[in-house]
């Protein structure tokens, strides 16, 4: 029987802040879309069932993007947490003179 090896997740090496900023901006844009869809309903310009479908599609896309990006960020944050934890432990040992 063949052995299956798990693939290690890709860890991006760029700065994290632009990724967090882009995710925030995307979520803000999706919130604007939701608001504007509600506004269309107020004016009854488009049938309510159609607006509900569009809203669900937008929310599904938002969730998919958030899921994918936060998964990548989680891997990066775990790696950084491990690395900085080791750095802190080494510095504490140096301060104690060990």
PDB file as gemmi writes it, atoms N, CA and C in Angstrom:
CRYST1    1.000    1.000    1.000  90.00  90.00  90.00 P 1                      
ATOM      1  N   UNK A   1       0.837  -1.178   0.000  1.00  0.00           N  
ATOM      2  CA  UNK A   1       0.000   0.000   0.000  1.00  0.00           C  
ATOM      3  C   UNK A   1       0.889   1.251   0.000  1.00  0.00           C  
ATOM      4  N   UNK A   2       0.557   2.184  -0.835  1.00  0.00           N  
ATOM      5  CA  UNK A   2       1.351   3.412  -0.957  1.00  0.00           C  
ATOM      6  C   UNK A   2       1.130   4.308   0.248  1.00  0.00           C  
ATOM      7  N   UNK A   3       2.207   4.928   0.665  1.00  0.00           N  
ATOM      8  CA  UNK A   3       2.116   5.847   1.792  1.00  0.00           C  
ATOM      9  C   UNK A   3       1.840   7.256   1.272  1.00  0.00           C  
ATOM     10  N   UNK A   4       0.881   7.909   1.880  1.00  0.00           N  
ATOM     11  CA  UNK A   4       0.522   9.262   1.468  1.00  0.00           C  
ATOM     12  C   UNK A   4       1.129  10.245   2.462  1.00  0.00           C  
ATOM     13  N   UNK A   5       1.882  11.179   1.943  1.00  0.00           N  
ATOM     14  CA  UNK A   5       2.490  12.201   2.796  1.00  0.00           C  
ATOM     15  C   UNK A   5       1.668  13.476   2.705  1.00  0.00           C  
ATOM     16  N   UNK A   6       1.450  14.063   3.860  1.00  0.00           N  
ATOM     17  CA  UNK A   6       0.711  15.326   3.896  1.00  0.00           C  
ATOM     18  C   UNK A   6       1.595  16.442   3.358  1.00  0.00           C  
ATOM     19  N   UNK A   7       1.012  17.304   2.574  1.00  0.00           N  
ATOM     20  CA  UNK A   7       1.749  18.456   2.053  1.00  0.00           C  
ATOM     21  C   UNK A   7       1.799  19.537   3.117  1.00  0.00           C  
ATOM     22  N   UNK A   8       2.956  20.139   3.241  1.00  0.00           N  
ATOM     23  CA  UNK A   8       3.072  21.268   4.161  1.00  0.00           C  
ATOM     24  C   UNK A   8       2.415  22.486   3.535  1.00  0.00           C  
ATOM     25  N   UNK A   9       1.680  23.236   4.329  1.00  0.00           N  
ATOM     26  CA  UNK A   9       1.048  24.429   3.767  1.00  0.00           C  
ATOM     27  C   UNK A   9       2.087  25.471   3.367  1.00  0.00           C  
ATOM     28  N   UNK A  10       1.776  26.207   2.332  1.00  0.00           N  
ATOM     29  CA  UNK A  10       2.658  27.281   1.866  1.00  0.00           C  
ATOM     30  C   UNK A  10       2.635  28.423   2.875  1.00  0.00           C  
ATOM     31  N   UNK A  11       3.794  28.882   3.266  1.00  0.00           N  
ATOM     32  CA  UNK A  11       3.899  30.020   4.185  1.00  0.00           C  
ATOM     33  C   UNK A  11       4.512  31.175   3.411  1.00  0.00           C  
ATOM     34  N   UNK A  12       3.734  32.218   3.244  1.00  0.00           N  
ATOM     35  CA  UNK A  12       4.252  33.354   2.494  1.00  0.00           C  
ATOM     36  C   UNK A  12       5.281  34.096   3.323  1.00  0.00           C  
ATOM     37  N   UNK A  13       6.225  34.697   2.647  1.00  0.00           N  
ATOM     38  CA  UNK A  13       7.348  35.353   3.327  1.00  0.00           C  
ATOM     39  C   UNK A  13       7.207  36.877   3.361  1.00  0.00           C  
ATOM     40  N   UNK A  14       6.217  37.412   2.685  1.00  0.00           N  
ATOM     41  CA  UNK A  14       6.034  38.851   2.646  1.00  0.00           C  
ATOM     42  C   UNK A  14       5.503  39.356   3.997  1.00  0.00           C  
ATOM     43  N   UNK A  15       5.438  40.665   4.114  1.00  0.00           N  
ATOM     44  CA  UNK A  15       4.881  41.269   5.323  1.00  0.00           C  
ATOM     45  C   UNK A  15       3.406  40.891   5.452  1.00  0.00           C  
ATOM     46  N   UNK A  16       2.949  40.762   6.701  1.00  0.00           N  
ATOM     47  CA  UNK A  16       1.560  40.365   6.954  1.00  0.00           C  
ATOM     48  C   UNK A  16       0.587  41.538   6.854  1.00  0.00           C  
ATOM     49  N   UNK A  17       1.034  42.712   7.222  1.00  0.00           N  
ATOM     50  CA  UNK A  17       0.114  43.851   7.310  1.00  0.00           C  
ATOM     51  C   UNK A  17      -0.670  44.084   6.026  1.00  0.00           C  
ATOM     52  N   UNK A  18      -0.053  44.069   4.845  1.00  0.00           N  
ATOM     53  CA  UNK A  18      -0.843  44.307   3.629  1.00  0.00           C  
ATOM     54  C   UNK A  18      -1.938  43.259   3.408  1.00  0.00           C  
ATOM     55  N   UNK A  19      -1.701  42.039   3.856  1.00  0.00           N  
ATOM     56  CA  UNK A  19      -2.722  40.996   3.720  1.00  0.00           C  
ATOM     57  C   UNK A  19      -3.904  41.306   4.643  1.00  0.00           C  
ATOM     58  N   UNK A  20      -3.612  41.663   5.886  1.00  0.00           N  
ATOM     59  CA  UNK A  20      -4.678  42.036   6.815  1.00  0.00           C  
ATOM     60  C   UNK A  20      -5.448  43.263   6.308  1.00  0.00           C  
ATOM     61  N   UNK A  21      -4.722  44.230   5.775  1.00  0.00           N  
ATOM     62  CA  UNK A  21      -5.361  45.444   5.254  1.00  0.00           C  
ATOM     63  C   UNK A  21      -6.266  45.116   4.070  1.00  0.00           C  
ATOM     64  N   UNK A  22      -5.795  44.270   3.154  1.00  0.00           N  
ATOM     65  CA  UNK A  22      -6.611  43.887   1.999  1.00  0.00           C  
ATOM     66  C   UNK A  22      -7.858  43.143   2.448  1.00  0.00           C  
ATOM     67  N   UNK A  23      -7.719  42.265   3.430  1.00  0.00           N  
ATOM     68  CA  UNK A  23      -8.880  41.527   3.933  1.00  0.00           C  
ATOM     69  C   UNK A  23      -9.890  42.472   4.575  1.00  0.00           C  
ATOM     70  N   UNK A  24      -9.395  43.432   5.331  1.00  0.00           N  
ATOM     71  CA  UNK A  24     -10.287  44.443   5.923  1.00  0.00           C  
ATOM     72  C   UNK A  24     -11.011  45.226   4.829  1.00  0.00           C  
ATOM     73  N   UNK A  25     -10.267  45.665   3.817  1.00  0.00           N  
ATOM     74  CA  UNK A  25     -10.868  46.444   2.735  1.00  0.00           C  
ATOM     75  C   UNK A  25     -11.913  45.629   1.974  1.00  0.00           C  
ATOM     76  N   UNK A  26     -11.622  44.363   1.728  1.00  0.00           N  
ATOM     77  CA  UNK A  26     -12.597  43.505   1.050  1.00  0.00           C  
ATOM     78  C   UNK A  26     -13.869  43.348   1.880  1.00  0.00           C  
ATOM     79  N   UNK A  27     -13.722  43.136   3.178  1.00  0.00           N  
ATOM     80  CA  UNK A  27     -14.898  42.988   4.028  1.00  0.00           C  
ATOM     81  C   UNK A  27     -15.706  44.275   4.101  1.00  0.00           C  
ATOM     82  N   UNK A  28     -15.019  45.398   4.102  1.00  0.00           N  
ATOM     83  CA  UNK A  28     -15.721  46.683   4.073  1.00  0.00           C  
ATOM     84  C   UNK A  28     -16.498  46.839   2.767  1.00  0.00           C  
ATOM     85  N   UNK A  29     -15.891  46.430   1.665  1.00  0.00           N  
ATOM     86  CA  UNK A  29     -16.573  46.507   0.368  1.00  0.00           C  
ATOM     87  C   UNK A  29     -17.785  45.587   0.328  1.00  0.00           C  
ATOM     88  N   UNK A  30     -17.660  44.384   0.874  1.00  0.00           N  
ATOM     89  CA  UNK A  30     -18.809  43.477   0.922  1.00  0.00           C  
ATOM     90  C   UNK A  30     -19.927  44.038   1.793  1.00  0.00           C  
ATOM     91  N   UNK A  31     -19.556  44.732   2.860  1.00  0.00           N  
ATOM     92  CA  UNK A  31     -20.576  45.365   3.710  1.00  0.00           C  
ATOM     93  C   UNK A  31     -21.308  46.455   2.924  1.00  0.00           C  
ATOM     94  N   UNK A  32     -20.578  47.192   2.107  1.00  0.00           N  
ATOM     95  CA  UNK A  32     -21.193  48.211   1.255  1.00  0.00           C  
ATOM     96  C   UNK A  32     -22.140  47.562   0.248  1.00  0.00           C  
ATOM     97  N   UNK A  33     -21.724  46.444  -0.326  1.00  0.00           N  
ATOM     98  CA  UNK A  33     -22.593  45.730  -1.264  1.00  0.00           C  
ATOM     99  C   UNK A  33     -23.882  45.324  -0.569  1.00  0.00           C  
ATOM    100  N   UNK A  34     -23.780  44.769   0.636  1.00  0.00           N  
ATOM    101  CA  UNK A  34     -24.975  44.357   1.380  1.00  0.00           C  
ATOM    102  C   UNK A  34     -25.902  45.539   1.634  1.00  0.00           C  
ATOM    103  N   UNK A  35     -25.307  46.683   2.003  1.00  0.00           N  
ATOM    104  CA  UNK A  35     -26.108  47.883   2.256  1.00  0.00           C  
ATOM    105  C   UNK A  35     -26.829  48.340   0.994  1.00  0.00           C  
ATOM    106  N   UNK A  36     -26.123  48.334  -0.123  1.00  0.00           N  
ATOM    107  CA  UNK A  36     -26.733  48.786  -1.378  1.00  0.00           C  
ATOM    108  C   UNK A  36     -27.806  47.828  -1.867  1.00  0.00           C  
ATOM    109  N   UNK A  37     -27.629  46.544  -1.619  1.00  0.00           N  
ATOM    110  CA  UNK A  37     -28.685  45.584  -1.964  1.00  0.00           C  
ATOM    111  C   UNK A  37     -29.941  45.885  -1.149  1.00  0.00           C  
ATOM    112  N   UNK A  38     -29.764  46.175   0.130  1.00  0.00           N  
ATOM    113  CA  UNK A  38     -30.910  46.549   0.972  1.00  0.00           C  
ATOM    114  C   UNK A  38     -31.586  47.816   0.446  1.00  0.00           C  
ATOM    115  N   UNK A  39     -30.782  48.743  -0.031  1.00  0.00           N  
ATOM    116  CA  UNK A  39     -31.336  49.984  -0.580  1.00  0.00           C  
ATOM    117  C   UNK A  39     -32.164  49.717  -1.832  1.00  0.00           C  
ATOM    118  N   UNK A  40     -31.694  48.793  -2.664  1.00  0.00           N  
ATOM    119  CA  UNK A  40     -32.481  48.434  -3.848  1.00  0.00           C  
ATOM    120  C   UNK A  40     -33.840  47.855  -3.446  1.00  0.00           C  
ATOM    121  N   UNK A  41     -33.843  47.097  -2.348  1.00  0.00           N  
ATOM    122  CA  UNK A  41     -35.111  46.543  -1.869  1.00  0.00           C  
ATOM    123  C   UNK A  41     -36.054  47.651  -1.409  1.00  0.00           C  
ATOM    124  N   UNK A  42     -35.500  48.682  -0.782  1.00  0.00           N  
ATOM    125  CA  UNK A  42     -36.337  49.805  -0.327  1.00  0.00           C  
ATOM    126  C   UNK A  42     -37.081  50.462  -1.489  1.00  0.00           C  
ATOM    127  N   UNK A  43     -36.447  50.481  -2.646  1.00  0.00           N  
ATOM    128  CA  UNK A  43     -37.052  51.123  -3.817  1.00  0.00           C  
ATOM    129  C   UNK A  43     -37.776  50.132  -4.719  1.00  0.00           C  
ATOM    130  N   UNK A  44     -37.750  48.861  -4.330  1.00  0.00           N  
ATOM    131  CA  UNK A  44     -38.430  47.806  -5.077  1.00  0.00           C  
ATOM    132  C   UNK A  44     -38.047  47.822  -6.562  1.00  0.00           C  
ATOM    133  N   UNK A  45     -36.762  48.097  -6.821  1.00  0.00           N  
ATOM    134  CA  UNK A  45     -36.271  48.153  -8.196  1.00  0.00           C  
ATOM    135  C   UNK A  45     -36.040  46.767  -8.772  1.00  0.00           C  
ATOM    136  N   UNK A  46     -35.768  45.812  -7.880  1.00  0.00           N  
ATOM    137  CA  UNK A  46     -35.489  44.436  -8.277  1.00  0.00           C  
ATOM    138  C   UNK A  46     -36.328  43.539  -7.365  1.00  0.00           C  
ATOM    139  N   UNK A  47     -36.876  42.453  -7.890  1.00  0.00           N  
ATOM    140  CA  UNK A  47     -37.671  41.559  -7.036  1.00  0.00           C  
ATOM    141  C   UNK A  47     -36.887  41.091  -5.795  1.00  0.00           C  
ATOM    142  N   UNK A  48     -37.576  40.977  -4.677  1.00  0.00           N  
ATOM    143  CA  UNK A  48     -36.952  40.628  -3.406  1.00  0.00           C  
ATOM    144  C   UNK A  48     -36.209  39.290  -3.473  1.00  0.00           C  
ATOM    145  N   UNK A  49     -36.784  38.288  -4.106  1.00  0.00           N  
ATOM    146  CA  UNK A  49     -36.128  36.985  -4.201  1.00  0.00           C  
ATOM    147  C   UNK A  49     -34.803  37.070  -4.967  1.00  0.00           C  
ATOM    148  N   UNK A  50     -34.761  37.898  -5.982  1.00  0.00           N  
ATOM    149  CA  UNK A  50     -33.525  38.098  -6.745  1.00  0.00           C  
ATOM    150  C   UNK A  50     -32.483  38.783  -5.878  1.00  0.00           C  
ATOM    151  N   UNK A  51     -32.902  39.783  -5.109  1.00  0.00           N  
ATOM    152  CA  UNK A  51     -31.968  40.463  -4.211  1.00  0.00           C  
ATOM    153  C   UNK A  51     -31.424  39.518  -3.153  1.00  0.00           C  
ATOM    154  N   UNK A  52     -32.281  38.645  -2.627  1.00  0.00           N  
ATOM    155  CA  UNK A  52     -31.834  37.662  -1.633  1.00  0.00           C  
ATOM    156  C   UNK A  52     -30.786  36.723  -2.238  1.00  0.00           C  
ATOM    157  N   UNK A  53     -31.002  36.328  -3.483  1.00  0.00           N  
ATOM    158  CA  UNK A  53     -30.029  35.478  -4.166  1.00  0.00           C  
ATOM    159  C   UNK A  53     -28.697  36.202  -4.314  1.00  0.00           C  
ATOM    160  N   UNK A  54     -28.733  37.458  -4.755  1.00  0.00           N  
ATOM    161  CA  UNK A  54     -27.501  38.236  -4.927  1.00  0.00           C  
ATOM    162  C   UNK A  54     -26.782  38.419  -3.589  1.00  0.00           C  
ATOM    163  N   UNK A  55     -27.543  38.665  -2.552  1.00  0.00           N  
ATOM    164  CA  UNK A  55     -26.958  38.844  -1.210  1.00  0.00           C  
ATOM    165  C   UNK A  55     -26.280  37.555  -0.756  1.00  0.00           C  
ATOM    166  N   UNK A  56     -26.942  36.425  -0.974  1.00  0.00           N  
ATOM    167  CA  UNK A  56     -26.364  35.140  -0.587  1.00  0.00           C  
ATOM    168  C   UNK A  56     -25.094  34.852  -1.383  1.00  0.00           C  
ATOM    169  N   UNK A  57     -25.087  35.190  -2.667  1.00  0.00           N  
ATOM    170  CA  UNK A  57     -23.894  34.980  -3.489  1.00  0.00           C  
ATOM    171  C   UNK A  57     -22.738  35.841  -2.995  1.00  0.00           C  
ATOM    172  N   UNK A  58     -23.039  37.077  -2.662  1.00  0.00           N  
ATOM    173  CA  UNK A  58     -21.993  37.982  -2.162  1.00  0.00           C  
ATOM    174  C   UNK A  58     -21.446  37.484  -0.829  1.00  0.00           C  
ATOM    175  N   UNK A  59     -22.325  37.038   0.066  1.00  0.00           N  
ATOM    176  CA  UNK A  59     -21.880  36.543   1.370  1.00  0.00           C  
ATOM    177  C   UNK A  59     -21.081  35.251   1.228  1.00  0.00           C  
ATOM    178  N   UNK A  60     -21.474  34.410   0.277  1.00  0.00           N  
ATOM    179  CA  UNK A  60     -20.722  33.178   0.029  1.00  0.00           C  
ATOM    180  C   UNK A  60     -19.310  33.506  -0.458  1.00  0.00           C  
ATOM    181  N   UNK A  61     -19.195  34.453  -1.360  1.00  0.00           N  
ATOM    182  CA  UNK A  61     -17.886  34.856  -1.855  1.00  0.00           C  
ATOM    183  C   UNK A  61     -17.051  35.475  -0.753  1.00  0.00           C  
ATOM    184  N   UNK A  62     -17.666  36.306   0.077  1.00  0.00           N  
ATOM    185  CA  UNK A  62     -16.948  36.916   1.204  1.00  0.00           C  
ATOM    186  C   UNK A  62     -16.411  35.827   2.130  1.00  0.00           C  
ATOM    187  N   UNK A  63     -17.259  34.872   2.459  1.00  0.00           N  
ATOM    188  CA  UNK A  63     -16.844  33.798   3.361  1.00  0.00           C  
ATOM    189  C   UNK A  63     -15.715  32.964   2.755  1.00  0.00           C  
ATOM    190  N   UNK A  64     -15.800  32.693   1.457  1.00  0.00           N  
ATOM    191  CA  UNK A  64     -14.759  31.901   0.797  1.00  0.00           C  
ATOM    192  C   UNK A  64     -13.416  32.627   0.828  1.00  0.00           C  
ATOM    193  N   UNK A  65     -13.431  33.910   0.550  1.00  0.00           N  
ATOM    194  CA  UNK A  65     -12.195  34.700   0.580  1.00  0.00           C  
ATOM    195  C   UNK A  65     -11.631  34.742   2.002  1.00  0.00           C  
ATOM    196  N   UNK A  66     -12.499  35.026   2.983  1.00  0.00           N  
ATOM    197  CA  UNK A  66     -12.051  35.073   4.374  1.00  0.00           C  
ATOM    198  C   UNK A  66     -11.461  33.738   4.813  1.00  0.00           C  
ATOM    199  N   UNK A  67     -12.115  32.655   4.437  1.00  0.00           N  
ATOM    200  CA  UNK A  67     -11.638  31.326   4.819  1.00  0.00           C  
ATOM    201  C   UNK A  67     -10.250  31.060   4.238  1.00  0.00           C  
ATOM    202  N   UNK A  68     -10.091  31.338   2.986  1.00  0.00           N  
ATOM    203  CA  UNK A  68      -8.812  31.061   2.316  1.00  0.00           C  
ATOM    204  C   UNK A  68      -7.683  31.923   2.885  1.00  0.00           C  
ATOM    205  N   UNK A  69      -7.935  33.212   3.009  1.00  0.00           N  
ATOM    206  CA  UNK A  69      -6.882  34.134   3.466  1.00  0.00           C  
ATOM    207  C   UNK A  69      -6.551  33.904   4.943  1.00  0.00           C  
ATOM    208  N   UNK A  70      -7.564  33.707   5.789  1.00  0.00           N  
ATOM    209  CA  UNK A  70      -7.263  33.482   7.208  1.00  0.00           C  
ATOM    210  C   UNK A  70      -6.558  32.151   7.426  1.00  0.00           C  
ATOM    211  N   UNK A  71      -6.803  31.181   6.559  1.00  0.00           N  
ATOM    212  CA  UNK A  71      -6.067  29.925   6.648  1.00  0.00           C  
ATOM    213  C   UNK A  71      -4.585  30.124   6.405  1.00  0.00           C  
ATOM    214  N   UNK A  72      -4.262  30.919   5.407  1.00  0.00           N  
ATOM    215  CA  UNK A  72      -2.857  31.223   5.116  1.00  0.00           C  
ATOM    216  C   UNK A  72      -2.251  32.035   6.265  1.00  0.00           C  
ATOM    217  N   UNK A  73      -3.011  32.996   6.769  1.00  0.00           N  
ATOM    218  CA  UNK A  73      -2.512  33.814   7.874  1.00  0.00           C  
ATOM    219  C   UNK A  73      -2.313  32.979   9.136  1.00  0.00           C  
ATOM    220  N   UNK A  74      -3.194  32.024   9.377  1.00  0.00           N  
ATOM    221  CA  UNK A  74      -3.058  31.162  10.553  1.00  0.00           C  
ATOM    222  C   UNK A  74      -1.729  30.417  10.525  1.00  0.00           C  
ATOM    223  N   UNK A  75      -1.391  29.860   9.379  1.00  0.00           N  
ATOM    224  CA  UNK A  75      -0.122  29.144   9.242  1.00  0.00           C  
ATOM    225  C   UNK A  75       1.056  30.074   9.518  1.00  0.00           C  
ATOM    226  N   UNK A  76       0.979  31.262   8.977  1.00  0.00           N  
ATOM    227  CA  UNK A  76       2.065  32.234   9.180  1.00  0.00           C  
ATOM    228  C   UNK A  76       2.148  32.658  10.644  1.00  0.00           C  
ATOM    229  N   UNK A  77       1.003  32.923  11.269  1.00  0.00           N  
ATOM    230  CA  UNK A  77       0.997  33.359  12.668  1.00  0.00           C  
ATOM    231  C   UNK A  77       1.515  32.251  13.583  1.00  0.00           C  
ATOM    232  N   UNK A  78       1.172  31.008  13.302  1.00  0.00           N  
ATOM    233  CA  UNK A  78       1.679  29.900  14.110  1.00  0.00           C  
ATOM    234  C   UNK A  78       3.197  29.793  13.992  1.00  0.00           C  
ATOM    235  N   UNK A  79       3.711  29.947  12.779  1.00  0.00           N  
ATOM    236  CA  UNK A  79       5.153  29.898  12.576  1.00  0.00           C  
ATOM    237  C   UNK A  79       5.847  31.027  13.326  1.00  0.00           C  
ATOM    238  N   UNK A  80       5.285  32.238  13.216  1.00  0.00           N  
ATOM    239  CA  UNK A  80       5.871  33.391  13.918  1.00  0.00           C  
ATOM    240  C   UNK A  80       5.798  33.209  15.431  1.00  0.00           C  
ATOM    241  N   UNK A  81       4.682  32.692  15.915  1.00  0.00           N  
ATOM    242  CA  UNK A  81       4.504  32.455  17.348  1.00  0.00           C  
ATOM    243  C   UNK A  81       5.588  31.502  17.843  1.00  0.00           C  
ATOM    244  N   UNK A  82       5.830  30.429  17.123  1.00  0.00           N  
ATOM    245  CA  UNK A  82       6.863  29.457  17.485  1.00  0.00           C  
ATOM    246  C   UNK A  82       8.246  30.102  17.479  1.00  0.00           C  
ATOM    247  N   UNK A  83       8.542  30.827  16.405  1.00  0.00           N  
ATOM    248  CA  UNK A  83       9.862  31.447  16.271  1.00  0.00           C  
ATOM    249  C   UNK A  83      10.116  32.483  17.372  1.00  0.00           C  
ATOM    250  N   UNK A  84       9.144  33.370  17.620  1.00  0.00           N  
ATOM    251  CA  UNK A  84       9.328  34.395  18.642  1.00  0.00           C  
ATOM    252  C   UNK A  84       9.320  33.798  20.046  1.00  0.00           C  
ATOM    253  N   UNK A  85       8.583  32.723  20.226  1.00  0.00           N  
ATOM    254  CA  UNK A  85       8.615  32.038  21.519  1.00  0.00           C  
ATOM    255  C   UNK A  85       9.997  31.488  21.812  1.00  0.00           C  
ATOM    256  N   UNK A  86      10.609  30.879  20.806  1.00  0.00           N  
ATOM    257  CA  UNK A  86      11.978  30.375  20.976  1.00  0.00           C  
ATOM    258  C   UNK A  86      12.960  31.509  21.240  1.00  0.00           C  
ATOM    259  N   UNK A  87      12.774  32.621  20.555  1.00  0.00           N  
ATOM    260  CA  UNK A  87      13.636  33.790  20.772  1.00  0.00           C  
ATOM    261  C   UNK A  87      13.489  34.296  22.205  1.00  0.00           C  
ATOM    262  N   UNK A  88      12.264  34.382  22.692  1.00  0.00           N  
ATOM    263  CA  UNK A  88      12.020  34.854  24.058  1.00  0.00           C  
ATOM    264  C   UNK A  88      12.659  33.918  25.085  1.00  0.00           C  
ATOM    265  N   UNK A  89      12.495  32.623  24.880  1.00  0.00           N  
ATOM    266  CA  UNK A  89      13.071  31.651  25.812  1.00  0.00           C  
ATOM    267  C   UNK A  89      14.591  31.781  25.855  1.00  0.00           C  
ATOM    268  N   UNK A  90      15.197  31.937  24.690  1.00  0.00           N  
ATOM    269  CA  UNK A  90      16.659  32.102  24.635  1.00  0.00           C  
ATOM    270  C   UNK A  90      17.092  33.379  25.352  1.00  0.00           C  
ATOM    271  N   UNK A  91      16.338  34.453  25.186  1.00  0.00           N  
ATOM    272  CA  UNK A  91      16.694  35.715  25.845  1.00  0.00           C  
ATOM    273  C   UNK A  91      16.523  35.608  27.358  1.00  0.00           C  
ATOM    274  N   UNK A  92      15.483  34.904  27.816  1.00  0.00           N  
ATOM    275  CA  UNK A  92      15.290  34.725  29.250  1.00  0.00           C  
ATOM    276  C   UNK A  92      16.448  33.922  29.859  1.00  0.00           C  
ATOM    277  N   UNK A  93      16.907  32.896  29.127  1.00  0.00           N  
ATOM    278  CA  UNK A  93      18.039  32.106  29.605  1.00  0.00           C  
ATOM    279  C   UNK A  93      19.296  32.970  29.710  1.00  0.00           C  
ATOM    280  N   UNK A  94      19.505  33.844  28.714  1.00  0.00           N  
ATOM    281  CA  UNK A  94      20.675  34.743  28.754  1.00  0.00           C  
ATOM    282  C   UNK A  94      20.608  35.690  29.920  1.00  0.00           C  
ATOM    283  N   UNK A  95      19.414  36.182  30.246  1.00  0.00           N  
ATOM    284  CA  UNK A  95      19.266  37.105  31.372  1.00  0.00           C  
ATOM    285  C   UNK A  95      19.529  36.404  32.710  1.00  0.00           C  
ATOM    286  N   UNK A  96      19.189  35.134  32.784  1.00  0.00           N  
ATOM    287  CA  UNK A  96      19.410  34.372  34.023  1.00  0.00           C  
ATOM    288  C   UNK A  96      20.842  33.892  34.127  1.00  0.00           C  
ATOM    289  N   UNK A  97      21.622  34.056  33.061  1.00  0.00           N  
ATOM    290  CA  UNK A  97      23.027  33.650  33.082  1.00  0.00           C  
ATOM    291  C   UNK A  97      23.234  32.159  32.891  1.00  0.00           C  
ATOM    292  N   UNK A  98      22.289  31.512  32.290  1.00  0.00           N  
ATOM    293  CA  UNK A  98      22.423  30.061  32.090  1.00  0.00           C  
ATOM    294  C   UNK A  98      23.206  29.743  30.853  1.00  0.00           C  
TER     295      UNK A  98                                                      
END                                                                             
